[in-house]
Amino acid sequence: MKAKHMGVTLYRRDGSESDSWLTSIERSTSSTAQQRYRKRWLVYLRLHNNDLKARKSVKLSQQVEHSTKTPVCPVSLSHSHYSEVSRESECPLFKKLNTKIYQKGGPLVTPDYIYWKKLGVPVLVKEFGPIDYIDFSPVEPHYFAVTCSVRVQVYNPITKLVAKNLSRFRENAYGAVFRSDGRLICAGGEEANVKLFDVSTKSLLRLFKGHTAPVHRTLFMHNKPQICSFSDDKSIKIWDIATEQNVVSYGGHADYIRAGAVCPAAPDVVLSGAYDNIVKMYDTRAQQEVLFCDHGSPIESLLFLPSGGIFLSAGGTDIKIWDSIAGGKLLGNISQHHKTITCLRLASENKRLLSSSLDRHVKVYDITTFKAVHTLDFPNAILSLGVSKNDDTVVAGLVDGLVSICRREEATAEKKHKKKIPYQYASHSHLASIDTIVPKLKMDTETKYDRHLRKFEYSKALDSVLLTYVVNKNPQVTVSLMQELIRRRGLSKAFQGRDKKSLMHILRFFFKNITNYRFTRVLIDAANIFIDTYEENIMMLPPEVGKLFVDLSQLLQQELELCKELASLEGMMEMLLTSQIVTDERNANTSGHDLKPSEDAQKNLVVTLS
């Protein structure tokens, strides 16, 4: 039970109301004593209330002393209990500790994150040694060749099993790559030779001799029956496949050559990168060095972008971007790894760049900004990397001999089966009193220009779409209205009788948007109607309006010159594309090789004991 006196809530130990004490006092004493006791009771309540407001404690001894002077008022004995209850009720709640400010945030969900996260759980295949190189076949079903130890193994990306095994090596093999038609594979090795294999029959077709040190990288020349090899004897050699002869040789490096690239746009241009930190460019037509760049670290990988004018070099923890057309100008530097970068690849139709490193990470970059958009993690240091043509498979070769194969999971449409509910429990889903539910019709608000068009007020309709915020944010609204007025043959009437400010608004809109390919056709017709409207009074117009006419005329003249240049460029490109189509058709007709093993290839016999 409780009682309230002067805003203070009081409790008694036996649970009865505190007013009952006053009632017992009134019954057992005289009227004078009752007044005296009641005054003391009110004084005590005032003191208690003031004590709560000022947050000052009243000593319990004083309360006991006052209570002993009178035979009654035992309520004062529980004063400390009342103070604790009142203070607890007035104290504010405790503010909890905010632990969310240090909570670990989740990954930023971007389109690239969703795209690369669709790669399934990697399948690990154990090989016989460190994985030196991985290369995908350009044709379906995109088999990939793994170079390790004394063999080159061709894997099926779907079954993850070995489809072909090329083991014609006495010592370690290096850098096996497919030809553009996927029929041939060339590889180097510790034997200082370059070997050419037929993928279907696994037979050795050619054996190119001439290097004096191991050959770590080999490449097919684009649209040429030639092979380029990069060796530890600090030389680059180009071989003719038909005759097994060395066509041209280049030197100039001061250390082992471990990286190379062939320009896709110009097949005569070859890049080489060595452990002397230098990138050299050679032109087979000039048979000499045409460019060199200092990377600053031993070079592990080189890559041409599809345009052919820009190439990338990877060495140390940096990827450097070079412009070959500008004479080897450094365009940028990418530093996202903290250990040596080992391989560079292109993916997503040449829109993404992938770099692998000894720090166990593969970084994905946007090729337009060269900013990292995603990261793939692997269990050990990565020596080589391969990506299929359509990004279905990503393969990483690790330093401990494991091949990590990540295959994109195919999206399977799962049919959701609705749970059947017994009829007696599903009766609430149909209301017996309602046959059909008619949705509320939402009436669209009529715009100003539509209202003016409905009333045939063409001039006011044009004014409503020439406002600044409409012209800047939604120019298509203005162009659409002009097109509608042209269709109604009312645009000339809307242009008539305008002041200087309105005419300048219209001409500025023409000047700003007439070169936009979306609006060009409509605005040219509108500009012609505008000129016809003020043709007779052109000399009466203000000079500011005349200046805008001159500016518009100059802009159209520049646009006309640009159209002529683009037309001539289109003609030249059509000639180039036509010649390229003819070349591709000839290459397609001769894609099936009729090579037979040479004498040196037949003598190179290797017996494998298993």
N, C-alpha and C positions, 0 to 999 in steps of 0.2 A: 504494500500500500504506500501511497505518497501523498504529500500535501505541498502546496505552493504558497509561499509568503514572500511578497515583494520581489517576484521573479526568481526565487531560489527554490529548488526542489529539495525537500528534506525526507529522510528515511528514518525509520525506527527499527531497532533490532527485533522486536517481537512481531513486526509486520503490521501493527495497527497504525492509524493515522495520528500525526503529531497533534492535531486539534483536540484529540481526546484527553491529552494532558491538561489543556486549559479547562476543559469541561469538568474534570475531576477536581481541579483547584477551585473552580467557582462553587462547586457543591460543598466543599469542606471548609471554606473560609468565609469571612465577612466581606461586605462590599468594599471596605477600605483596603483590605488585604488583596481583594481581587484586582482593584485598580493598580495597586503597587506591583503585583506580579505581572499583570498585563503590560505595564510600562517597561518593566525589565525585559520581558520577552520581545517587545518591539525594538528596544534599544539593541538587544543582542542581534536581531535580524538585520538591522541597519549596519552594524559593525561587520557582520558576516558578508553582506552584499558589497560593502566598500572594499573589503579585503579581496574579494574575487576580482573586482574591477581594477584595482591597483596592483594585482599580482604580488601582494605582501602576505606573508604567513603570520598568523596570530599564535602566540605560544600557548601550548596546551595547559601550562600551569596557571596562566591568567584565567582561562576558561574554568578550570577546576576551582580556583579561588572564588570566583563569582558564584559558582554553583553551590558552594558550602555555606554561603551567607543566607540562603533561603532553603526551606525544606523541599521545595519543588524544583522544576526546570531540569529534569534529568536529561533533556535533549542535548544540553551543552556538553555532556560527556562524550558524545559521538561526533564532535565538531571536525576532528581530523578526517573521519570517514566521509563526511559531507564535502569537505574541501577537495579530497581526492576524486570523488565522483564528478564534481562540478568542473574541475580542471581537465579531467579526461574528456569530458563532453565538449569543452571549448578548444582543446589543442587541435591543430590541423593534422591531417593524415600524413604519414611518413612517405616521402617521395622515394620510389624504388630506384635502384641503381640501373642506369641505362647501359645495358651490355650490348645493344644492337649496333652501337657506333663502331665497334671493332669486329662485328660479325663478318665472316668471309663471304664476299659476294660471288654469285655464280658467273659463269662465262657470258660474255655479251653475245646474244643470239643474233647473228647476221646471216644473210643468204649463203655466204661462203661456209660459215660454221655448219649450217644445216646440210649443205651440199657434201662437204667432206666427211661429216659425221655419218653419212649413209654407208660408208665403207664398213664392211662386216669385220668380225673378229679375225685377226691375222692368223694364217696357217703357217707354222714354222717347219721348214724342211732343212734337215742337216746335210751339209755338203762336206767335202774332204779337206777344205782349207778356206782361207779368207776369200770372200767373193770379190774378184777384181773388177768385173764389169757386167752390166745387165743391159740388154737391148731388146726392144719389142719389134716384131715384124709389122710392117706398115699395112699388110693386107689381112683380111679375115682368115682364121679366127684369132689373129693377133697372138701367136705363140711368142714366147720370150726366151732368149738365149742367155744362160748364166755361165760365165767364164770363171772357173776356179780350178786350182791344182793343174792336173795334166789333161783336162778334158773340157769340152764345151757341151753343156746339156741344154736341150730345147724342151721347154715345159709347155704343157697345155694349161692355159689359165683357168679353165673351167674345172677340170679334174684335179689340178695341182700335181699331176704326175708327169714323169719324164716321157716325152714322145720320141725324141731322137737323142742319140749319144755320139758325139764326135770325139774320138779318143786317139787321133793320129798324132799324138805329141809325145816326145820322149821326156821333155821337161815342161815347166809351167807354161800354160797358155795365157795370153793377155788380150783384152779388148776385142772380143768377137762382136761383129755387127752384121745386120741383115742388109741386103741390097733393097732398092725401092720396090721391087716386085716380090720380095720375100723368098726367092728361089735359091739365092746364093748367100754364103756366109764367108767372110774373111776374118782372119785372126792372126795376131802376132804371138811371140813367145820368147822364152829364154834361149831358144836355138838360133836367134838372130835371123829367122826366116819369116816370110809372110805366106800363109796358106789359104787357099781358096777351096771351099767345099760346096758340093751340091747337097741341099737340105733334104731332098726327097730320097736320094740313094745313099747319102752319107759318104760318098766317095770323094777323095782328094783330087781336084781338077788341076790346080796350078800350085807351084812352089817357087816363090820369088826369093832369089838369093842375092845378097849384095851388102847387107848391113853387117857390121862387125860387133854389135852389142845387142842386147835384148830389145825387141820391138814391143812397146807398151800400148800403142794406139794405132789403129788402122781405120780407114774410112773409104767408102766408095765415092768417086767423083760424080756429081749430078749430071745426068744426060751424057755421060762419057763412059766408054769401056775402060776405065782406068781405076787404079787403087792408089791411095796416098798412105804412106806409113811414116811413123814418128818413132825414132829410136834413141837409145841411150848413148849411141855414138855421136850425138849432137848433130844429126843430119835428118833431113826430110827428103824422102824419095817418092817419085810418082812412077807407077808401073803400068805397062800396057797389058791388059788381060790376055789378049789373043796371042801375043808373041812372047810373053814372060820377060820382056826387056824393060830396063830402066829408062824412062823417057827423060826425066830431068831430076837433078839433085840440088838441094839447098843446104847451106851450112850457116854458121855465124853465131850460134849459141855457144855459151861457155859452160853449160852444165846439161844434165839429163833433160830430154824433152819428154814430158809426161802428159801433154794436153794438145789437142788439135781440133780444128773445125774447118768445114768447107762451106763457102757462102752459097745459100740456096738460090739467090737471085743472079749471081755471077759465078758459074761453075769453075772459072779459071782462077778464082781468088781462094787462097789457102791461108789459114792462121795456124801458128804454132806457139806454144807456151812452154817454158822450161823452168828449171829450178834456179836459173840465174835472174829471176824476177822480170824477164823481158818477154813481151808479146811481139812477134814479128808477123808481118803480112807479106805474102808473095803473090805475084801474078805470073801464071805459067806462060802467058803470051810474051811478057817482057823478060822472063827467066831471071828475075832479080828481086831483091827485097824492095818493097815500095813503102813500107810503114813499120815503125816500131814504137812500143809504148812500155813504160816502166811501171809495173804493177806495185812494186815495193815488197812483195813476198813471193816465195816459191809458188808457181802456178800449178794448180791441180786440175782445172777444168776451164774450157772455153765454150762459148755458145753464141751463135749468130741469131739475131731476131729475124723474123720472116722477110722484112723489108730488105735486109742485107746491108743497110747503111750503118746499123748500130750493132755492136757486139759486146758481150759481157765476159769478164775474166774473174775467176775465183781463185783466191790464194790467201793463206792465213785465215783470218776471221772476216775478211772483207770481200764484197762483190763490187767490182768497179764497172761503170758503164762508159763506153767509148764511142765516139762518132768517127767512123772511118772516112766519111765524106769531107769532114772538116779537118782532115789531117791528123787524126788520132787525138781529138780534143776530149778531155775528161768531162763527162756530163754529170756524173753523180757517184756516190759511194754508199753502199748498203752494209751496215754492220749490225746484224741481228743474232749472230752466233758468237759463242765464247770459246769455241775450239775450231780447229782447221776445217774449212769447207772442202768437201771431197767431190761433189758432183752437182751439175746444173741440168735442169730439164724444163721443157715447156709442156703445158697442159691446157685443157679447156679451150681447144681450138686456138692455141697461141695467145690466150688472154691471161694466163696465169703462169708464173715462174716458180719452180720448186728448187730448193737448195737443200742438200743433205750435208751433215757435218758429223764430226767425231763426238759432238756433245749429245748424240742420240736423238736429235730433233730434225724434222724436215719442215722448213718454213715455206709457206705459200704466199706469194706476193702478187699484187695487182700490177699487171704489166704497164698500165697507164700512169700510175703514181709511184710504183715501186715501194709500196707500203705493205707490211706484213698483214695478211687478213686471216690467217689460220696457222696452226702448228700441229704436226703429227708427231707422236712420240713412239719410240721403239726401244726394245730392251737393251740394246748395246750400241757401240759406236758403228756408224754407217760408213761403208766404203763406196758403195755404188747404189744407184737409184734408177728405176725405170717406170714409165707411165704409159699405159696403152693409149691408143689414138682417141678413144671416146671416154677416157677416164674411168673405165670399168674396173681396171686392175692397177694397183700400185704395188710395186715390188721393191724391197730394200735388201741389199746384201750387207751382212754384218761382219764385223771383224773376227768373230768366233766361228765363222763358217755356217751360220744360219741364214736361210733365205726366208724373209717375212713377206707373205703373199696376202694382200688385202683386196678382197673382191667386193664390188658394190652389190648390195643386196637388192634383189628385184622386188619392187613394190607389188604385193599381192593384195587384191581387194577382198577383204574379209566381209562375208555377208553376216549382218547382224540379225540373229533370230529373235523375234519378239517372244517374250515369255507369255505362254497361254494362261489366261486367268479363268477360273471357273465362272460359269454364268451367274451364279448366285452372288459372287463377290464383285462382279463387274457391272451391276445394275445401276450404280451411281453415275457411270460415265454417260448415260443417256437420260436426258430430262424428258419425262413424259409430257410435260405441258408445253414444250417448245418443239415446233416442227422445223423451222429454218431460222438461222441467225443472219440478219441483214447487216453487213458492215457499214459503219458510218462513212459517208463520202466526205473526203477532204477536198475542199474547194481551193484551187490554186489561186494565189493572189495575182491580180492582173497588174502587169508592169505599166509604167507610164507610157512607154512608146507603143505598147499594144493598145492602150486606151486611146491614144491620139490617132493611131492607124484606124481603129474602129470608127472614129469620128471623121476620118479623112483629113486630119490636121497634120499634113506632111511636114510643114516647117517646124511645128512644135515637136513632132516625133524626132526629127533630126537634131534639134537642140537638146533633147533629153539624152541622146547617146553621144553627144559631143562634149559632155561634162568631163572634167579632168580625170576623176577617179575611174570613169568608165573607159576612157580612151587608154589610160595607162595599164589598167588591170585586165580589162576585157575588150581588146580591140576587135575581136571577132563579132561582138554585138553590133558595133558601129558598121562594120563591113556587111553584116547580114541585113541590117536595115537599109543600107544603100542598095544592096542587090534587090530587096523587095520593092523599093521605090522605083528602081529601073524597070522591074517587071510591071509595075503599075503605071509606068510612064509619068511619074510624079516627081522625079528627082530634080528636074529643071525648075519646077515650081517651088520646091523646097530651097533651092539655091538662090532664088530671086529675092531682091529687096533686103539684103543683109548689110550690116554696118561693118566698119573696119575691123573691129575685134573678132566678130564672127568669121569673117573671111580669112583672117590670119589663123584662126583655130582650124579651119578646114584644110588650108594649105599645109600647115604643120603636120596634120594627120596624114595627108598624102605623102609628104616628104619622109615621114618616119616609117610608114608601113608599105609603101608601094614596092619596095625591094624584097619584101617577105613573100616567099614563093606561095604561101597559102592565100594571100590576098591580092596578088599581082593582077590577075585577070579582071577581077571586079573593080579594083581601084583604077585601072587604066580606063575602063569604060566610064567610071564616075568622073575621073579627071577630064576626059574629053567632053562630057556633058557640062562640067563646070566651066571649061574654057569657052564652049559654045554659048553659054549663058551670058558671060561678061565679055565676049569678043568685041561687040560694038562699043562698049564703054571702057575698054582697056586703058585708054589714056586718061580717063577720069578717076581711076583708082588711086588711093594714096601711095606714096613711094615705098612704104614698108611692104605693102601687098605686092607691088611690082618686083621688089627684091626677092620675095619668096617665090614668085614665078620664075625668076632667073635661076635661083638655086635649084628648083625642081627640074628645070630644063637641063642644067649641068649634071644633076644626079642621073637623069634618064640617059644622057649621053654616055656617062661612065658605065652605066649598066649595059648599054648596047655594045660598047667596046669589049666588056667582059664576056658577054654572050658570044661575040665573034671569036675571042680567044678560046673559050671553052669548046666551041664547035670545032675549031681546028684541032684542039687537043683530043677531042672525041674521035675525030677521024684517024689521028695517029695511033691512038690506043686500039681502035678496031683493027688496024693493020697488024699491030703487034700481037693482039690476041688471036687473030686469024692464023698468023704464022706459028704461034704456040700450039694451037689446036692441031695443025698439020704435023708439027714435030711430035706431039704426044701420040697421034695416031700411028706415026711411023714407029715410035718406041713401043707402042702396044702391040704392033704387028710382029716386032722382033723381040718381044719380051721373053719368049721361050728360047733359052739358050741351046745351042747345039755343040757345046764345048765337050771335048773328049780329054781324058787325063793325059797330061804331057809326060814326056819320058822321065823328067825329074820327079814328078808326082808319083809315077809308077814305081820308081826305085825307092821312094821313101816309104819303107815298110815298117810298121810298128805293130808288135805283137803284145796284146794286153792279156795278162794272166789274172784271173779272178778266182 
